Amino acid sequence: MQPWHRAAASDRGSKMQAIEVERFRRDGFLAIPQLIGADTVAELAGVYDAMLRGEIDCSATDNPLGMTTRQIMVPSAYHPIFRDNPALDAARDIARALLGIDDPKPVFDMLIYKEPGQLATTPWHQDYSYAEMPFTPAGTPVPSDEYVQFWVALDDVDEENGCMHFVPGAHRAPLLDHYIAGGDADYSQRLLAIRDPEAALDLDTAVACPLKAGGATVHNYGTPHFTSGNRTTDRPRRAYIFNFSSRDPRA
Ligand SMILES: O=C(O)CCC(=O)C(=O)O
């Protein structure tokens, strides 16, 4: 299979792209079976592992998400591969289509690592909850058309080792009520969660997105999402996450 962005450049791809854009607007997320090829996965994973082992010093932003899960914020500050790579190129093309603009702006990047046996979940949340400290108030309108977040799998992922799950069609309503599920209120890598997700969301409609390494998901500011812990004994879950916005973060 061709990486998605190359297929999208063909006539067949353009038609597929229009369908995908429509689906993204309806559901608030997409699964992309192949964003990047195996060579790029290997290159990114090699640097990722060097960061995890401390061979590249990321200590300033290598802190546990919610005091539980390994999270390195802004890996692009520590190694050039995270500033320029085929995943960013492919995602930028997709962001152009999803945001309907020519020049999507990169906002931030991070690595979230769940090693085998790391059982902490990333609870149901909406990313816009993180826009304010300690969390954006419930009921705030969500600018769900301004921002797209890519979650790139550097390992095969499924429900056992912590693939992404989304509730479709829940991204346009005002922000749901969140609370701090881990970390202090002034901790930048605090973990936020939707209060009483069983009541607030129709979890029967939740969609799990298993992927092969090199696949990705993309979601927007308002899409509720969740990952389980890694219940395997032998399969790491390395996620490379970054986003693009129609807003210039420096403006
Ligand atoms: O990888 C995870 O566990 C959570 C990722 C996430 O919440 C996100 O990409 O917005």
The ligand as a MOL file (V3000), in Angstrom:
LIG
                    3D

  0  0  0     0  0            999 V3000
M  V30 BEGIN CTAB
M  V30 COUNTS 10 9 0 0 0
M  V30 BEGIN ATOM
M  V30 1 O -1.2790 8.1440 23.6960 0
M  V30 2 C -2.0900 8.3110 24.6030 0
M  V30 3 O -2.1810 7.5570 25.5430 0
M  V30 4 C -3.0270 9.4930 24.5750 0
M  V30 5 C -2.8430 10.4020 23.4000 0
M  V30 6 C -3.7380 11.5890 23.4270 0
M  V30 7 O -4.5070 11.8090 24.3260 0
M  V30 8 C -3.6710 12.5220 22.3050 0
M  V30 9 O -2.9130 12.2990 21.3530 0
M  V30 10 O -4.3950 13.5500 22.3460 0
M  V30 END ATOM
M  V30 BEGIN BOND
M  V30 1 2 1 2
M  V30 2 1 2 3
M  V30 3 1 2 4
M  V30 4 1 4 5
M  V30 5 1 5 6
M  V30 6 2 6 7
M  V30 7 1 6 8
M  V30 8 2 8 9
M  V30 9 1 8 10
M  V30 END BOND
M  V30 END CTAB
M  END
